[in-house]
Amino acid sequence: MAENEPWQDPKSPQDARLASLDERLARAQADEAARTGTKRRAPAKGDAQGGRILSVLVSYPLGSGAIGYAIDRFAGTRWVVLVMLFLGFGAAMREVWKISQQGPE
């Protein structure tokens, strides 16, 4: 237990059983990590780049399509949304190309 928890009396000594349990738990976790050889891995370098590419591929067409839909609603046309979708896909492809030219972060 942490010593600064509000329900714990700051002047009472920590229970020996809890201290023993904490020590045994830490030892068991260390033994398990050594046995399995697993450590927390840092995310791969390309994961951030992949996330950026995914967000660009989704958000550019959706955003431009929403703008095209709004223009269609106000202007009373039906073709602006399609043009804006294609422009959004084109802009997304251009941005993906720019991201791919950078090295992994």
A tleap script that builds the chain and sets N, CA, C and O, in Angstrom:
source leaprc.protein.ff14SB
mol = sequence {
  NMET ALA GLU ASN GLU PRO TRP GLN ASP PRO
  LYS SER PRO GLN ASP ALA ARG LEU ALA SER
  LEU ASP GLU ARG LEU ALA ARG ALA GLN ALA
  ASP GLU ALA ALA ARG THR GLY THR LYS ARG
  ARG ALA PRO ALA LYS GLY ASP ALA GLN GLY
  GLY ARG ILE LEU SER VAL LEU VAL SER TYR
  PRO LEU GLY SER GLY ALA ILE GLY TYR ALA
  ILE ASP ARG PHE ALA GLY THR ARG TRP VAL
  VAL LEU VAL MET LEU PHE LEU GLY PHE GLY
  ALA ALA MET ARG GLU VAL TRP LYS ILE SER
  GLN GLN GLY PRO CGLU
}
set mol.1.N position { 0.838 -1.182 0.000 }
set mol.1.CA position { 0.000 0.000 0.000 }
set mol.1.C position { 0.874 1.233 0.000 }
set mol.1.O position { 1.929 1.260 0.633 }
set mol.2.N position { 0.445 2.221 -0.690 }
set mol.2.CA position { 1.186 3.467 -0.687 }
set mol.2.C position { 0.961 4.183 0.635 }
set mol.2.O position { -0.113 4.092 1.229 }
set mol.3.N position { 1.960 4.878 1.077 }
set mol.3.CA position { 1.860 5.517 2.384 }
set mol.3.C position { 1.033 6.788 2.357 }
set mol.3.O position { 0.651 7.285 3.416 }
set mol.4.N position { 0.749 7.322 1.207 }
set mol.4.CA position { 0.023 8.581 1.147 }
set mol.4.C position { -1.439 8.405 0.767 }
set mol.4.O position { -2.078 9.360 0.325 }
set mol.5.N position { -1.976 7.214 0.929 }
set mol.5.CA position { -3.375 6.996 0.630 }
set mol.5.C position { -4.215 7.644 1.712 }
set mol.5.O position { -3.846 7.572 2.884 }
set mol.6.N position { -5.327 8.273 1.368 }
set mol.6.CA position { -6.072 9.073 2.337 }
set mol.6.C position { -6.685 8.267 3.476 }
set mol.6.O position { -6.866 8.802 4.570 }
set mol.7.N position { -7.005 7.014 3.252 }
set mol.7.CA position { -7.648 6.242 4.311 }
set mol.7.C position { -6.638 5.588 5.249 }
set mol.7.O position { -7.021 4.999 6.260 }
set mol.8.N position { -5.382 5.685 4.930 }
set mol.8.CA position { -4.360 5.062 5.762 }
set mol.8.C position { -3.880 6.053 6.814 }
set mol.8.O position { -3.589 7.209 6.508 }
set mol.9.N position { -3.804 5.597 8.032 }
set mol.9.CA position { -3.319 6.438 9.124 }
set mol.9.C position { -1.823 6.652 8.943 }
set mol.9.O position { -1.067 5.680 8.926 }
set mol.10.N position { -1.373 7.906 8.806 }
set mol.10.CA position { 0.045 8.137 8.514 }
set mol.10.C position { 0.982 7.731 9.654 }
set mol.10.O position { 2.182 7.559 9.437 }
set mol.11.N position { 0.451 7.581 10.849 }
set mol.11.CA position { 1.314 7.262 11.990 }
set mol.11.C position { 1.355 5.765 12.303 }
set mol.11.O position { 2.162 5.326 13.123 }
set mol.12.N position { 0.490 4.983 11.655 }
set mol.12.CA position { 0.498 3.550 11.933 }
set mol.12.C position { 1.557 2.869 11.089 }
set mol.12.O position { 1.744 3.225 9.926 }
set mol.13.N position { 2.259 1.887 11.660 }
set mol.13.CA position { 3.277 1.185 10.873 }
set mol.13.C position { 2.611 0.297 9.820 }
set mol.13.O position { 1.483 -0.164 9.995 }
set mol.14.N position { 3.328 0.074 8.737 }
set mol.14.CA position { 2.784 -0.768 7.677 }
set mol.14.C position { 2.740 -2.204 8.163 }
set mol.14.O position { 3.647 -2.667 8.855 }
set mol.15.N position { 1.701 -2.887 7.805 }
set mol.15.CA position { 1.519 -4.267 8.213 }
set mol.15.C position { 2.635 -5.118 7.600 }
set mol.15.O position { 2.919 -5.012 6.407 }
set mol.16.N position { 3.261 -5.957 8.419 }
set mol.16.CA position { 4.373 -6.791 7.958 }
set mol.16.C position { 3.913 -7.789 6.899 }
set mol.16.O position { 4.680 -8.145 6.004 }
set mol.17.N position { 2.680 -8.234 6.996 }
set mol.17.CA position { 2.176 -9.178 5.999 }
set mol.17.C position { 2.079 -8.530 4.625 }
set mol.17.O position { 2.394 -9.162 3.617 }
set mol.18.N position { 1.640 -7.263 4.581 }
set mol.18.CA position { 1.552 -6.571 3.296 }
set mol.18.C position { 2.932 -6.315 2.710 }
set mol.18.O position { 3.124 -6.437 1.500 }
set mol.19.N position { 3.885 -5.966 3.548 }
set mol.19.CA position { 5.247 -5.740 3.061 }
set mol.19.C position { 5.817 -7.030 2.493 }
set mol.19.O position { 6.465 -7.022 1.447 }
set mol.20.N position { 5.572 -8.143 3.190 }
set mol.20.CA position { 6.054 -9.436 2.721 }
set mol.20.C position { 5.382 -9.816 1.398 }
set mol.20.O position { 6.028 -10.344 0.492 }
set mol.21.N position { 4.102 -9.544 1.301 }
set mol.21.CA position { 3.374 -9.850 0.075 }
set mol.21.C position { 3.896 -9.011 -1.092 }
set mol.21.O position { 4.054 -9.521 -2.201 }
set mol.22.N position { 4.164 -7.726 -0.845 }
set mol.22.CA position { 4.718 -6.867 -1.895 }
set mol.22.C position { 6.069 -7.384 -2.373 }
set mol.22.O position { 6.337 -7.399 -3.574 }
set mol.23.N position { 6.914 -7.804 -1.451 }
set mol.23.CA position { 8.236 -8.328 -1.819 }
set mol.23.C position { 8.111 -9.612 -2.637 }
set mol.23.O position { 8.796 -9.783 -3.646 }
set mol.24.N position { 7.234 -10.510 -2.197 }
set mol.24.CA position { 7.048 -11.767 -2.915 }
set mol.24.C position { 6.481 -11.530 -4.304 }
set mol.24.O position { 6.875 -12.198 -5.260 }
set mol.25.N position { 5.558 -10.584 -4.422 }
set mol.25.CA position { 4.973 -10.267 -5.719 }
set mol.25.C position { 6.027 -9.691 -6.656 }
set mol.25.O position { 6.083 -10.086 -7.820 }
set mol.26.N position { 6.853 -8.780 -6.191 }
set mol.26.CA position { 7.905 -8.198 -7.026 }
set mol.26.C position { 8.899 -9.267 -7.458 }
set mol.26.O position { 9.341 -9.278 -8.606 }
set mol.27.N position { 9.250 -10.161 -6.548 }
set mol.27.CA position { 10.179 -11.245 -6.872 }
set mol.27.C position { 9.579 -12.194 -7.907 }
set mol.27.O position { 10.271 -12.623 -8.830 }
set mol.28.N position { 8.299 -12.522 -7.757 }
set mol.28.CA position { 7.628 -13.421 -8.700 }
set mol.28.C position { 7.533 -12.780 -10.085 }
set mol.28.O position { 7.717 -13.461 -11.095 }
set mol.29.N position { 7.250 -11.491 -10.141 }
set mol.29.CA position { 7.183 -10.820 -11.432 }
set mol.29.C position { 8.545 -10.777 -12.107 }
set mol.29.O position { 8.641 -10.956 -13.321 }
set mol.30.N position { 9.600 -10.541 -11.330 }
set mol.30.CA position { 10.952 -10.512 -11.895 }
set mol.30.C position { 11.347 -11.902 -12.391 }
set mol.30.O position { 11.940 -12.035 -13.461 }
set mol.31.N position { 11.016 -12.945 -11.610 }
set mol.31.CA position { 11.321 -14.310 -12.025 }
set mol.31.C position { 10.570 -14.679 -13.309 }
set mol.31.O position { 11.133 -15.320 -14.196 }
set mol.32.N position { 9.316 -14.281 -13.403 }
set mol.32.CA position { 8.522 -14.585 -14.588 }
set mol.32.C position { 9.075 -13.866 -15.816 }
set mol.32.O position { 9.135 -14.443 -16.901 }
set mol.33.N position { 9.475 -12.619 -15.648 }
set mol.33.CA position { 10.050 -11.876 -16.768 }
set mol.33.C position { 11.369 -12.504 -17.210 }
set mol.33.O position { 11.652 -12.569 -18.406 }
set mol.34.N position { 12.175 -12.965 -16.259 }
set mol.34.CA position { 13.444 -13.608 -16.603 }
set mol.34.C position { 13.202 -14.965 -17.266 }
set mol.34.O position { 13.925 -15.345 -18.187 }
set mol.35.N position { 12.192 -15.688 -16.801 }
set mol.35.CA position { 11.900 -17.007 -17.351 }
set mol.35.C position { 11.393 -16.921 -18.779 }
set mol.35.O position { 11.843 -17.675 -19.641 }
set mol.36.N position { 10.469 -16.018 -19.040 }
set mol.36.CA position { 9.891 -15.927 -20.380 }
set mol.36.C position { 10.721 -15.064 -21.308 }
set mol.36.O position { 10.576 -15.149 -22.527 }
set mol.37.N position { 11.570 -14.251 -20.761 }
set mol.37.CA position { 12.419 -13.403 -21.576 }
set mol.37.C position { 11.656 -12.293 -22.264 }
set mol.37.O position { 12.115 -11.750 -23.269 }
set mol.38.N position { 10.511 -11.957 -21.741 }
set mol.38.CA position { 9.722 -10.895 -22.361 }
set mol.38.C position { 10.010 -9.578 -21.677 }
set mol.38.O position { 10.089 -9.476 -20.453 }
set mol.39.N position { 10.159 -8.600 -22.503 }
set mol.39.CA position { 10.302 -7.238 -22.023 }
set mol.39.C position { 9.316 -6.400 -22.802 }
set mol.39.O position { 8.857 -6.795 -23.874 }
set mol.40.N position { 8.997 -5.259 -22.266 }
set mol.40.CA position { 8.119 -4.366 -23.006 }
set mol.40.C position { 8.888 -3.798 -24.178 }
set mol.40.O position { 9.933 -3.166 -24.018 }
set mol.41.N position { 8.356 -4.034 -25.343 }
set mol.41.CA position { 9.023 -3.542 -26.539 }
set mol.41.C position { 8.498 -2.158 -26.882 }
set mol.41.O position { 7.322 -1.848 -26.693 }
set mol.42.N position { 9.388 -1.354 -27.382 }
set mol.42.CA position { 8.977 -0.054 -27.898 }
set mol.42.C position { 8.280 -0.294 -29.239 }
set mol.42.O position { 8.633 -1.226 -29.962 }
set mol.43.N position { 7.302 0.535 -29.571 }
set mol.43.CA position { 6.641 0.336 -30.862 }
set mol.43.C position { 7.637 0.480 -32.005 }
set mol.43.O position { 8.604 1.237 -31.917 }
set mol.44.N position { 7.388 -0.243 -33.054 }
set mol.44.CA position { 8.272 -0.196 -34.215 }
set mol.44.C position { 8.302 1.216 -34.787 }
set mol.44.O position { 7.364 1.994 -34.615 }
set mol.45.N position { 9.390 1.525 -35.463 }
set mol.45.CA position { 9.568 2.884 -35.961 }
set mol.45.C position { 8.520 3.262 -36.996 }
set mol.45.O position { 8.151 4.433 -37.093 }
set mol.46.N position { 8.041 2.316 -37.757 }
set mol.46.CA position { 7.087 2.627 -38.810 }
set mol.46.C position { 5.650 2.733 -38.342 }
set mol.46.O position { 4.779 3.118 -39.122 }
set mol.47.N position { 5.380 2.401 -37.086 }
set mol.47.CA position { 4.003 2.440 -36.605 }
set mol.47.C position { 3.426 3.852 -36.632 }
set mol.47.O position { 2.268 4.044 -37.003 }
set mol.48.N position { 4.223 4.832 -36.241 }
set mol.48.CA position { 3.732 6.213 -36.248 }
set mol.48.C position { 3.452 6.662 -37.679 }
set mol.48.O position { 2.464 7.345 -37.949 }
set mol.49.N position { 4.329 6.270 -38.579 }
set mol.49.CA position { 4.133 6.631 -39.982 }
set mol.49.C position { 2.886 5.940 -40.550 }
set mol.49.O position { 2.131 6.545 -41.311 }
set mol.50.N position { 2.681 4.704 -40.187 }
set mol.50.CA position { 1.488 3.988 -40.645 }
set mol.50.C position { 0.217 4.616 -40.119 }
set mol.50.O position { -0.785 4.687 -40.831 }
set mol.51.N position { 0.248 5.074 -38.878 }
set mol.51.CA position { -0.911 5.758 -38.319 }
set mol.51.C position { -1.213 7.061 -39.041 }
set mol.51.O position { -2.372 7.395 -39.284 }
set mol.52.N position { -0.157 7.794 -39.380 }
set mol.52.CA position { -0.348 9.033 -40.137 }
set mol.52.C position { -0.961 8.750 -41.495 }
set mol.52.O position { -1.881 9.445 -41.926 }
set mol.53.N position { -0.449 7.725 -42.171 }
set mol.53.CA position { -0.965 7.386 -43.503 }
set mol.53.C position { -2.426 6.967 -43.419 }
set mol.53.O position { -3.239 7.378 -44.247 }
set mol.54.N position { -2.762 6.156 -42.429 }
set mol.54.CA position { -4.147 5.713 -42.274 }
set mol.54.C position { -5.071 6.894 -42.013 }
set mol.54.O position { -6.152 6.980 -42.595 }
set mol.55.N position { -4.649 7.803 -41.141 }
set mol.55.CA position { -5.508 8.950 -40.844 }
set mol.55.C position { -5.673 9.850 -42.061 }
set mol.55.O position { -6.748 10.412 -42.272 }
set mol.56.N position { -4.625 9.993 -42.861 }
set mol.56.CA position { -4.726 10.809 -44.079 }
set mol.56.C position { -5.676 10.156 -45.068 }
set mol.56.O position { -6.516 10.834 -45.659 }
set mol.57.N position { -5.552 8.838 -45.258 }
set mol.57.CA position { -6.390 8.140 -46.231 }
set mol.57.C position { -7.866 8.155 -45.852 }
set mol.57.O position { -8.734 8.052 -46.719 }
set mol.58.N position { -8.149 8.283 -44.569 }
set mol.58.CA position { -9.550 8.325 -44.134 }
set mol.58.C position { -10.063 9.758 -44.076 }
set mol.58.O position { -11.163 10.043 -44.550 }
set mol.59.N position { -9.273 10.664 -43.500 }
set mol.59.CA position { -9.798 11.997 -43.216 }
set mol.59.C position { -9.876 12.906 -44.432 }
set mol.59.O position { -10.822 13.687 -44.536 }
set mol.60.N position { -8.932 12.839 -45.350 }
set mol.60.CA position { -8.974 13.736 -46.510 }
set mol.60.C position { -10.217 13.499 -47.365 }
set mol.60.O position { -10.930 14.457 -47.664 }
set mol.61.N position { -10.505 12.259 -47.770 }
set mol.61.CA position { -11.732 12.059 -48.571 }
set mol.61.C position { -13.006 12.362 -47.790 }
set mol.61.O position { -13.955 12.914 -48.347 }
set mol.62.N position { -13.038 12.007 -46.501 }
set mol.62.CA position { -14.249 12.281 -45.724 }
set mol.62.C position { -14.470 13.777 -45.557 }
set mol.62.O position { -15.592 14.267 -45.688 }
set mol.63.N position { -13.407 14.490 -45.271 }
set mol.63.CA position { -13.540 15.929 -45.103 }
set mol.63.C position { -13.944 16.624 -46.382 }
set mol.63.O position { -14.839 17.469 -46.381 }
set mol.64.N position { -13.289 16.272 -47.472 }
set mol.64.CA position { -13.642 16.921 -48.741 }
set mol.64.C position { -15.033 16.494 -49.202 }
set mol.64.O position { -15.756 17.286 -49.807 }
set mol.65.N position { -15.410 15.256 -48.922 }
set mol.65.CA position { -16.764 14.814 -49.270 }
set mol.65.C position { -17.825 15.559 -48.471 }
set mol.65.O position { -18.889 15.885 -48.998 }
set mol.66.N position { -17.540 15.826 -47.210 }
set mol.66.CA position { -18.491 16.585 -46.388 }
set mol.66.C position { -18.626 18.014 -46.895 }
set mol.66.O position { -19.725 18.566 -46.927 }
set mol.67.N position { -17.505 18.611 -47.289 }
set mol.67.CA position { -17.565 19.960 -47.854 }
set mol.67.C position { -18.354 19.946 -49.164 }
set mol.67.O position { -19.172 20.834 -49.406 }
set mol.68.N position { -18.110 18.944 -50.009 }
set mol.68.CA position { -18.853 18.826 -51.261 }
set mol.68.C position { -20.333 18.615 -51.033 }
set mol.68.O position { -21.161 19.161 -51.763 }
set mol.69.N position { -20.674 17.824 -50.022 }
set mol.69.CA position { -22.086 17.596 -49.696 }
set mol.69.C position { -22.752 18.893 -49.255 }
set mol.69.O position { -23.884 19.182 -49.644 }
set mol.70.N position { -22.048 19.668 -48.444 }
set mol.70.CA position { -22.603 20.943 -47.991 }
set mol.70.C position { -22.817 21.890 -49.174 }
set mol.70.O position { -23.841 22.568 -49.258 }
set mol.71.N position { -21.853 21.930 -50.077 }
set mol.71.CA position { -22.000 22.780 -51.264 }
set mol.71.C position { -23.187 22.303 -52.104 }
set mol.71.O position { -23.963 23.117 -52.606 }
set mol.72.N position { -23.324 20.989 -52.253 }
set mol.72.CA position { -24.456 20.446 -53.007 }
set mol.72.C position { -25.785 20.823 -52.373 }
set mol.72.O position { -26.735 21.158 -53.081 }
set mol.73.N position { -25.861 20.773 -51.076 }
set mol.73.CA position { -27.119 21.091 -50.387 }
set mol.73.C position { -27.498 22.555 -50.584 }
set mol.73.O position { -28.667 22.875 -50.796 }
set mol.74.N position { -26.506 23.442 -50.515 }
set mol.74.CA position { -26.805 24.867 -50.656 }
set mol.74.C position { -27.020 25.261 -52.118 }
set mol.74.O position { -27.848 26.124 -52.408 }
set mol.75.N position { -26.285 24.638 -53.035 }
set mol.75.CA position { -26.381 25.011 -54.443 }
set mol.75.C position { -27.462 24.233 -55.196 }
set mol.75.O position { -27.867 24.635 -56.287 }
set mol.76.N position { -27.924 23.141 -54.628 }
set mol.76.CA position { -28.955 22.340 -55.273 }
set mol.76.C position { -28.416 21.481 -56.405 }
set mol.76.O position { -29.160 21.126 -57.319 }
set mol.77.N position { -27.135 21.141 -56.357 }
set mol.77.CA position { -26.540 20.304 -57.389 }
set mol.77.C position { -26.302 18.906 -56.828 }
set mol.77.O position { -26.581 18.638 -55.659 }
set mol.78.N position { -25.777 18.007 -57.687 }
set mol.78.CA position { -25.485 16.653 -57.238 }
set mol.78.C position { -24.068 16.210 -57.567 }
set mol.78.O position { -23.670 15.139 -57.111 }
set mol.79.N position { -23.314 16.933 -58.297 }
set mol.79.CA position { -22.022 16.485 -58.788 }
set mol.79.C position { -20.840 17.022 -57.992 }
set mol.79.O position { -19.737 16.490 -58.114 }
set mol.80.N position { -21.030 18.040 -57.195 }
set mol.80.CA position { -19.902 18.644 -56.471 }
set mol.80.C position { -19.316 17.663 -55.454 }
set mol.80.O position { -18.104 17.647 -55.240 }
set mol.81.N position { -20.154 16.857 -54.837 }
set mol.81.CA position { -19.655 15.903 -53.843 }
set mol.81.C position { -18.706 14.897 -54.498 }
set mol.81.O position { -17.702 14.514 -53.897 }
set mol.82.N position { -19.016 14.468 -55.725 }
set mol.82.CA position { -18.134 13.525 -56.415 }
set mol.82.C position { -16.801 14.168 -56.773 }
set mol.82.O position { -15.746 13.550 -56.632 }
set mol.83.N position { -16.857 15.393 -57.232 }
set mol.83.CA position { -15.617 16.101 -57.557 }
set mol.83.C position { -14.768 16.276 -56.304 }
set mol.83.O position { -13.554 16.074 -56.334 }
set mol.84.N position { -15.409 16.651 -55.209 }
set mol.84.CA position { -14.665 16.858 -53.964 }
set mol.84.C position { -14.094 15.541 -53.427 }
set mol.84.O position { -13.001 15.530 -52.861 }
set mol.85.N position { -14.816 14.444 -53.598 }
set mol.85.CA position { -14.281 13.149 -53.178 }
set mol.85.C position { -13.023 12.795 -53.961 }
set mol.85.O position { -12.029 12.352 -53.385 }
set mol.86.N position { -13.069 12.991 -55.277 }
set mol.86.CA position { -11.877 12.717 -56.088 }
set mol.86.C position { -10.723 13.635 -55.719 }
set mol.86.O position { -9.573 13.200 -55.664 }
set mol.87.N position { -11.023 14.889 -55.469 }
set mol.87.CA position { -9.965 15.805 -55.026 }
set mol.87.C position { -9.397 15.373 -53.670 }
set mol.87.O position { -8.192 15.479 -53.439 }
set mol.88.N position { -10.254 14.894 -52.787 }
set mol.88.CA position { -9.793 14.411 -51.488 }
set mol.88.C position { -8.900 13.187 -51.626 }
set mol.88.O position { -7.881 13.079 -50.944 }
set mol.89.N position { -9.276 12.269 -52.501 }
set mol.89.CA position { -8.437 11.093 -52.731 }
set mol.89.C position { -7.100 11.492 -53.351 }
set mol.89.O position { -6.053 10.958 -52.987 }
set mol.90.N position { -7.145 12.433 -54.286 }
set mol.90.CA position { -5.907 12.902 -54.893 }
set mol.90.C position { -4.992 13.577 -53.876 }
set mol.90.O position { -3.783 13.346 -53.871 }
set mol.91.N position { -5.568 14.404 -53.021 }
set mol.91.CA position { -4.771 15.063 -51.987 }
set mol.91.C position { -4.209 14.039 -51.000 }
set mol.91.O position { -3.079 14.175 -50.532 }
set mol.92.N position { -5.001 13.018 -50.688 }
set mol.92.CA position { -4.522 11.966 -49.782 }
set mol.92.C position { -3.360 11.203 -50.396 }
set mol.92.O position { -2.384 10.901 -49.710 }
set mol.93.N position { -3.457 10.890 -51.676 }
set mol.93.CA position { -2.364 10.180 -52.347 }
set mol.93.C position { -1.094 11.029 -52.383 }
set mol.93.O position { 0.010 10.515 -52.203 }
set mol.94.N position { -1.259 12.317 -52.615 }
set mol.94.CA position { -0.097 13.213 -52.616 }
set mol.94.C position { 0.545 13.257 -51.238 }
set mol.94.O position { 1.771 13.237 -51.122 }
set mol.95.N position { -0.270 13.318 -50.197 }
set mol.95.CA position { 0.268 13.353 -48.830 }
set mol.95.C position { 0.926 12.026 -48.462 }
set mol.95.O position { 1.961 12.022 -47.795 }
set mol.96.N position { 0.356 10.914 -48.878 }
set mol.96.CA position { 0.966 9.609 -48.621 }
set mol.96.C position { 2.314 9.525 -49.330 }
set mol.96.O position { 3.272 8.982 -48.778 }
set mol.97.N position { 2.395 10.053 -50.535 }
set mol.97.CA position { 3.667 10.066 -51.257 }
set mol.97.C position { 4.705 10.875 -50.489 }
set mol.97.O position { 5.853 10.449 -50.364 }
set mol.98.N position { 4.311 12.039 -49.973 }
set mol.98.CA position { 5.236 12.865 -49.198 }
set mol.98.C position { 5.690 12.151 -47.920 }
set mol.98.O position { 6.862 12.228 -47.552 }
set mol.99.N position { 4.776 11.465 -47.252 }
set mol.99.CA position { 5.127 10.743 -46.030 }
set mol.99.C position { 6.066 9.595 -46.351 }
set mol.99.O position { 7.005 9.327 -45.601 }
set mol.100.N position { 5.817 8.914 -47.468 }
set mol.100.CA position { 6.657 7.756 -47.814 }
set mol.100.C position { 8.079 8.168 -48.206 }
set mol.100.O position { 9.000 7.355 -48.124 }
set mol.101.N position { 8.262 9.399 -48.623 }
set mol.101.CA position { 9.602 9.864 -48.981 }
set mol.101.C position { 10.444 10.185 -47.752 }
set mol.101.O position { 11.668 10.278 -47.847 }
set mol.102.N position { 9.806 10.354 -46.609 }
set mol.102.CA position { 10.540 10.587 -45.365 }
set mol.102.C position { 11.011 9.253 -44.830 }
set mol.102.O position { 10.405 8.216 -45.100 }
set mol.103.N position { 12.093 9.281 -44.072 }
set mol.103.CA position { 12.562 8.052 -43.426 }
set mol.103.C position { 11.678 7.714 -42.245 }
set mol.103.O position { 10.903 8.554 -41.788 }
set mol.104.N position { 11.786 6.492 -41.745 }
set mol.104.CA position { 10.993 6.142 -40.561 }
set mol.104.C position { 11.411 6.992 -39.378 }
set mol.104.O position { 12.588 7.304 -39.196 }
set mol.105.N position { 10.436 7.356 -38.591 }
set mol.105.CA position { 10.678 8.243 -37.458 }
set mol.105.C position { 11.319 7.537 -36.300 }
set mol.105.O position { 11.585 8.157 -35.270 }
savepdb mol mol.pdb
quit
